[in-house]
């Protein structure tokens, strides 16, 4: 393994990197999409850690909140502009 880091740790690092990158985005939709990718990676990471429920539950909630704002609120914004 590269640098003697386990696959589980690599997933954790990728998840962290995605979250960091998401907060650098100016566009809120892009931020939510990249943030969701990071949160999804954290859910996978939580399962790879022999089931870490705090990580899984928190990041599942983050994904659902991002989906809500991307889809539900996005539709409301489109209706308001028409």
C-alpha positions in Angstrom: 0.0 0.0 0.0 1.1 3.5 -0.8 2.9 5.1 2.2 1.7 2.1 4.3 -1.8 3.5 4.6 -4.8 1.2 4.7 -7.6 1.4 2.3 -9.9 2.5 5.1 -7.6 5.4 5.9 -7.4 6.4 2.2 -11.2 6.5 2.1 -11.2 8.8 5.2 -8.6 11.1 3.6 -10.5 11.3 0.3 -13.7 12.1 2.3 -11.9 14.8 4.2 -10.4 16.2 1.0 -13.8 16.3 -0.7 -15.3 18.2 2.2 -12.4 20.7 2.3 -12.8 21.3 -1.5 -16.5 21.7 -1.1 -16.1 24.6 1.3 -13.9 26.4 -1.3 -16.7 26.5 -3.8 -18.5 29.9 -4.4 -21.5 28.3 -6.1 -23.8 26.9 -3.4 -25.1 24.0 -5.6 -21.5 22.9 -6.5 -20.7 23.1 -2.8 -23.6 20.8 -1.9 -22.7 18.3 -4.6 -19.1 18.0 -3.7 -20.0 18.1 0.0 -22.4 15.2 -0.6 -19.6 13.2 -2.3 -17.5 13.7 0.8 -20.3 12.8 3.1 -21.0 9.6 1.0 -17.3 8.7 1.3 -17.5 9.2 5.1 -20.5 6.9 5.2 -18.4 4.2 3.4 -15.6 5.0 5.8 -17.9 4.6 8.8 -18.8 1.1 7.5 -15.1 0.3 6.9 -14.4 1.1 10.5 -16.4 -1.9 11.6 -19.6 0.2 11.7 -19.0 3.6 13.3 -22.6 4.7 13.7 -21.9 8.4 14.7 -20.0 8.9 11.4 -22.6 7.0 9.3 -25.6 8.8 10.9 -24.2 12.3 10.8 -23.0 12.0 7.1 -26.3 10.4 6.0 -28.1 13.3 7.5 -25.7 15.7 5.6 -26.4 13.9 2.3 -30.2 14.1 2.9 -30.0 17.8 3.7 -27.9 18.5 0.6 -30.4 16.6 -1.5 -33.3 18.5 0.0 -31.7 21.8 -0.8 -30.5 20.8 -4.2 -33.8 19.2 -5.4 -36.7 20.5 -3.3 -35.5 24.1 -2.8 -34.1 24.1 -6.4 -37.6 23.4 -7.7 -39.1 26.1 -5.6 -36.5 28.6 -6.8 -37.4 27.7 -10.5 -41.1 28.2 -9.8 -40.5 31.6 -8.2 -38.6 32.8 -11.3 -41.4 31.9 -13.7 
